[in-house]
């Protein structure tokens, strides 16, 4: 048979491991999202860990999908860890942005969080 969408997504994603496709936030997020939709939350979290191991920069979609997976399996401690990691990643982004002073970063972050 054709298999489920999450299985097809992971099959496609396996091309990354074989060097036939570039690992990127887009390829990871697509696979993580497919795993979430297929109720494969442990696999989704495994992909988030792999992403960090090979130093692919995550984004808000990554964190949202990972926190959703944590919620589904009742892994609240892991969800809190992910939220802390997201805050650190955002801080690093602002700290590396030459247009944003370190004093402005918390204010901008609060404004962006409140606007969502």
C-alpha positions as CSV (number, residue, x, y, z in Angstrom):
1,X,0.0,0.0,0.0
2,X,0.8,3.6,-0.1
3,X,1.5,3.9,3.6
4,X,0.5,6.8,5.8
5,X,1.5,10.4,5.2
6,X,4.0,10.4,8.1
7,X,5.7,7.2,6.8
8,X,6.0,8.8,3.3
9,X,7.4,12.0,4.9
10,X,10.0,10.0,6.8
11,X,10.9,8.0,3.7
12,X,11.5,11.2,1.8
13,X,13.4,12.6,4.8
14,X,15.6,9.6,4.8
15,X,17.1,11.0,1.6
16,X,18.8,13.6,3.8
17,X,20.7,10.9,5.6
18,X,21.8,9.4,2.3
19,X,23.1,12.8,1.1
20,X,20.5,13.1,-1.6
21,X,18.7,16.1,0.1
22,X,20.0,18.9,2.2
23,X,19.1,18.9,5.8
24,X,17.2,22.2,6.5
25,X,14.7,23.6,8.9
26,X,12.1,23.0,6.1
27,X,12.9,19.3,5.7
28,X,12.9,18.8,9.5
29,X,9.7,20.8,10.1
30,X,7.9,19.0,7.4
31,X,8.8,15.6,8.8
32,X,8.0,16.7,12.4
33,X,4.6,18.0,11.3
34,X,3.9,14.8,9.5
35,X,4.8,12.8,12.6
36,X,2.5,14.9,14.7
37,X,-0.4,14.5,12.3
38,X,0.2,10.7,12.3
39,X,0.2,10.6,16.1
40,X,3.9,9.7,16.1
41,X,4.9,12.2,18.8
42,X,7.9,10.3,20.1
43,X,9.4,10.3,16.6
44,X,8.6,14.0,16.2
45,X,10.7,14.7,19.4
46,X,13.4,12.4,18.1
47,X,13.6,14.5,14.9
48,X,13.9,17.7,17.0
49,X,16.8,16.2,18.9
50,X,18.5,15.1,15.6
51,X,18.0,18.6,14.3
52,X,20.0,20.0,17.3
53,X,22.7,17.4,16.9
54,X,23.5,18.3,13.4
55,X,23.1,22.0,14.1
56,X,20.2,22.8,11.9
57,X,18.7,26.0,13.2
58,X,15.2,25.5,14.5
59,X,12.4,28.1,14.3
60,X,9.1,28.8,15.9
61,X,7.4,26.2,13.8
62,X,9.8,23.6,15.1
63,X,9.2,24.6,18.7
64,X,5.5,24.7,18.3
65,X,5.4,21.2,16.8
66,X,7.7,19.9,19.5
67,X,5.6,21.4,22.3
68,X,2.5,19.9,20.7
69,X,4.1,16.5,20.6
70,X,5.1,16.9,24.3
71,X,1.5,17.8,25.1
72,X,0.1,14.8,23.4
73,X,2.3,12.4,25.3
74,X,2.1,14.2,28.6
75,X,5.8,15.2,28.7
76,X,5.3,18.5,30.4
77,X,8.9,18.7,31.7
78,X,10.2,18.3,28.2
79,X,7.8,21.0,27.0
80,X,9.2,23.4,29.6
81,X,12.7,22.6,28.5
82,X,11.8,23.3,24.9
83,X,10.3,26.6,25.9
84,X,13.5,27.6,27.7
85,X,15.5,26.5,24.7
86,X,13.3,28.6,22.5
87,X,13.9,31.7,24.7
88,X,17.6,31.1,24.6
89,X,17.5,30.8,20.8
90,X,15.5,34.0,20.5
91,X,17.9,35.8,22.8
92,X,20.9,34.6,20.7
93,X,19.2,35.8,17.6
94,X,18.7,39.3,19.0
95,X,22.2,39.3,20.5
96,X,23.7,38.5,17.1
97,X,21.6,41.1,15.2
98,X,23.7,44.2,14.8
99,X,20.5,46.3,14.3
100,X,19.1,45.4,17.7
101,X,20.8,46.5,20.9
102,X,20.9,44.0,23.8
103,X,18.8,46.5,25.8
104,X,16.0,46.5,23.1
105,X,15.9,42.7,22.7
106,X,13.6,41.9,25.7
107,X,11.2,44.7,24.8
108,X,11.0,43.5,21.1
109,X,10.6,39.9,22.2
110,X,7.7,40.8,24.5
111,X,6.0,42.8,21.8
112,X,6.4,39.9,19.3
113,X,5.1,37.3,21.8
114,X,2.1,39.5,22.7
115,X,1.2,40.0,19.0
116,X,0.8,36.3,18.3
